[in-house]
Amino acid sequence: MSAEFGGRTGRHGRLSQWLRGRRPKEAAADDDGREALLLAAAGAGLPLAPAAYPAPGYRCSCDRVGCPTPARHPVSFAWQTQSTTDKAQIERWARHQPQANFITATGMVHDVLDVPLAAGREALERLLASGIEVGPVAESDDGRLLFFTLTRGTPEDEDEWWPCELDCHPETMDEHPGLRWHCRGSYVLLPPARLPGDEQSVHWVRGLEHPLPDPLNLLEVLTDACARYAGEQPDHVGTAWPLRH
């Protein structure tokens, strides 16, 4: 599945077919493009689930007092099993919850390499100048750049799982101020998403028409940029590379 999804012809073809197949009434009912982008992501294989959204006064729609991640978390604790690519279900969610953000669960089809904005912009320029296939990239106005990649996979044998000190889960976000690797058990907000604050959002810099790359093709440039961003030497982040048991 990963090879099909990551291939330029197969993945781009699926997205193009979906866009051509939209009915005029569907397009008219979704003037801001939100539903179209969500369905395009699902059509490309990214599993989605509803998330919280900003409430007045920099609060979260979940109404939890002191919510630590306002508008950035799923609405259900069962988000991993709830996440889906089913078009009809996503349409129902999007239309019944018009203000909701959506998350995409990582580690199933795709991973996300999540870096500070300044480091990410530098790395993106270097990667494109080097002719490396980058894939979709989203920018979050809270200061992060998200590189969408193929997943490292979820092998049946746990001994084959790739441990990595950069693996990031929702409860460990604060422990990873530099490069975060969202894989199995994690998620990110999927564009278009709104954040607390005036005109704050998560939006595509490079869209879903770009095929997902192998994460290892990006990792060296990203870790190098993050090391400079943090005022460290690149060899200080040597433990970033995933290793098999």
N, C-alpha and C positions, 0 to 999 in steps of 0.2 A: 504493500500500500504506500509506503514511504516513497518508493521509487516512482510510482505513478503520480503521486501528488507533487513530488519535486520536479518532475519532468516538465519542461517548458510547453511542449505540445499538448500533453494530456491535461495538465492543470489549467492552462490558458484556454484550451478548448472548452472545458467544462464551464468556466466562468463566462466565456463569450456566449455559449449556448444559453446559459441561464439569462443573461442580459437581453439577448434577442427574443427570448420567450416571454418576457414580461408583458402583461396585458396593459392597454392604455389606461384603464381605470385604476390599475395598481399604481402606475407611475403618477397619475393625477392625485391620488390620495396620499402620496408621500413626497410632497413638494420639497422638503428639506433634504431628501435623499437618505434619511436615517434607515428606514426599513430596507431600502435597496442595498445599502452597504452591509447591513446585518445579514441579509439573505445571500448576498454575494460571498461573504465570509463563510457562511454555513455551506453554500454550494461548493466552495473550494475545500471543504473538509474540516474547518475549524469548529469544534464543539462549543456551543454557547449556552449561557444561563443568565437569567435576570439578576441585576445588581441594584444596589441602593443608588440614590441620586441626591443632589444638593437640596437642602431645605433652607428657607430664609434664615438669615443670621448666622451663616457659615455652619449650619447644623447639617446632620445627616437625616435622610428620610426614615431611617430605622428608629429614630427617637430615643436611641440609647444615650443616656447621660454620659457625656464625655467620650463619645464614640472615637476610638483611636485612628480609624481610617474612614472618615466621612466620605460617602459617595464612592468608595473604592472597593466595597466588599459585596459578595453575593447576598441575596435576600434569604437563601435557604442554607441550612447547615449541610444539606444533602446535595450541594452543588456539583460534586463529582459524578454522582449517578444521574443527576438531573440534566447535566450538560448534553446537548444534542445538536445534530445537524438537520433535524427534521423541519422542512420548510413550513408545514402547516402549524406546528407547535410554535415556532419562532414568530410567525405572523400573528398568532393569537396573543403571545406575550407582548409583542411590540404594539399591537393595537389596543389591548386592554390596559397596558401600562405605558402610556405615551411618554412619560417623563423618565422612565427607568433607564439606567445604564445597563450594559451587558458585559459580563466577563467571558473570557475564553479559557477553558481548562487546558493547561499545558501537559506535556508528557504523553499524550495520546497520539497525535499526528505531528504536532509542532512543539518546539521549545521557544523560549524568548531570552535573549541576552539583553539585560537591562542595565544601562550605564548612565552616569551623570551626563547632563546635556552637553557641557563643554567638551568633555572627553569624547562623547559620542559623535559630535559634529566633526571633530578633528579626525576620528577614525573613519567616519563615512567618507570624507574627502580623500583620505589616503587609500581606502579600499577601492573607490571608484576610479581614482587615478591609476591604480595598479591593474585595473581590468578584472578585479575579483567580483564574481557574482554575489551581490549583496542580498537581494530579496526584499520583502516588504519591511518598511521601517515606520514606526509611529513615534510621534513626539508628544510628551505629556508636559503641560504647562507648569507642573510642579517641579520641573527641572530634570527630567529623565528622557532618554532616547531608547526605544525598544526595537531590537533587531529580531525579527521573526525568522526562525530557522527550522530545518527538519529536526525531529526529536531524536534523542539518543536511543529511544526505544524503551519498551517495557518487557524484557525477556521473561519467559516462564521460570527460568532458573534464577533465583535470587543471587546466586553466586556470580552470575554474569552481569549483574547490575553495575553500572559505572559510578562509583562514589566520587564526589567532587566537593572540595571545600567551598565552592561557590554556589552549591545547590541552595536555592532560596525557596522558602515556604512562607505563606502569609504571616505566620507567627514569628518569623525570623528576619523580617524586612529590616529592622533597625540594626541588625548585626552585619548587614551588608551594605555599607554606604557607598562602596565602589561598584564593582561589577557583580551583578546578581544573575544567576542562571536558573530561570524558572523551568523546571521539568516536571517529573511526576509529583503529583500532590500539590501543585501550585497553580496560579492563574494570574492573568493580567487583565486590565480593562481593555475592551476592544473599541476602537474608534467606530463611530463617533460617540464620545462620552463627555459628560460635563463634570467639572470639578467645582468645589466651593470657591467662591470669589467671582469677581466680574470677568466675564468672557474667558474663563479658564476652562480648558478642554483637553482631551486626548484626540489627536487627529493624525491622519496618514501623511507622511512625508514622501514615502514611496509606497504605492498601492499594491493591491493583491494581484495585479497582472504580472508581478515579478515572481518567479518560482522560488520556493524555499531552498536556501543553500545548506550545505553541511556546516554545522556550527564550528567545527574545528578549522574551517577555512577562514573564519573571522576572528577566532579567539586570540591569536597572537597580536594582531593589530589593536584589538580592543583592550587587552590587558596592558599593552605598552602605553596606550593613550591614557588609561586609568591610572597607571603608575606615575606618569608625568603630572596628571591632574592632581594627584595626592602628594606630589613632591617627593616621590620615591624613585628608586632605580628599578628598571624592568626586571632585573634578576631577583628582586624581592618578592615577586609574585609568581615564582616558579611553581609553587604548589597549586596554582590555578588549573593546571592540566589534569583532566580526568584520567584515572588509572583503573585498569581492571584488577580484580582480586587475583 
